[in-house]
Amino acid sequence: MLYKTHIAVTYATALPLMAMTGPVTVGNLFALGLGSVMPDIDHPKSFIGNRTGGISQGIGKVFGHRGLAHSLLGTGVFYLLAQALITSFNFPSSWLSWFIAGYLAHLVQDSFSRTGVAWLQPVINKRIQFGFRIVYYRTGRTAETIIFWLACGGVLYQFSRLLK
């Protein structure tokens, strides 16, 4: 899935929860969006990979795309890194929650791709495809484009409700 689709789907699904549980702030939205693209740090040509240079190349070389960064263990590692960063700079703790929500949303979305995600690696490397290989998308193809535009509509609807 392209970064813009990850962000749109994550916002469309998480905005109602954010509005119900606390303030919808620029910081919370940024953390959610960053989390929604962070697992692709393992791919040097991804949106986040293009912006992290050697870090992305190193992670991709060692673990491969949809490797450890696309697992629950990877989620835990990024949780600890984000927690250290947020604590060090005294950022609001809600940012950590929304970052991890975005991160997990990315993994769920990738689980609907044709190839799925190996959630339990490195212990179990079997990929799980949530659509039972019947419902899936391929990156950049028609199904993803439809998902993107539906999610954009959902985001606009959610923001219109927030502004009332």
Stockholm file with secondary structure:
# STOCKHOLM 1.0

chainA/1-164         MLYKTHIAVTYATALPLMAMTGPVTVGNLFALGLGSVMPDIDHPKSFIGNRTGGISQGIGKVFGHRGLAHSLLGTGVFYLLAQALITSFNFPSSWLSWFIAGYLAHLVQDSFSRTGVAWLQPVINKRIQFGFRIVYYRTGRTAETIIFWLACGGVLYQFSRLLK
#=GR chainA/1-164 SS CCHHHHHHHHHHHHHHHHHHHSCCCHHHHHHHHHHHHGGGGGSTTSHHHHTTTHHHHHHHHHHCTTSGGGSHHHHHHHHHHHHHHHHHTTCCTHHHHHHHHHHHHHHHHHHTBSSCBCTTTTTCCCCBCTTTTTSCBCTTSHHHHHHHHHHHHHHHHHHHHHTC
#=GC SS_cons         CCHHHHHHHHHHHHHHHHHHHSCCCHHHHHHHHHHHHGGGGGSTTSHHHHTTTHHHHHHHHHHCTTSGGGSHHHHHHHHHHHHHHHHHTTCCTHHHHHHHHHHHHHHHHHHTBSSCBCTTTTTCCCCBCTTTTTSCBCTTSHHHHHHHHHHHHHHHHHHHHHTC
//
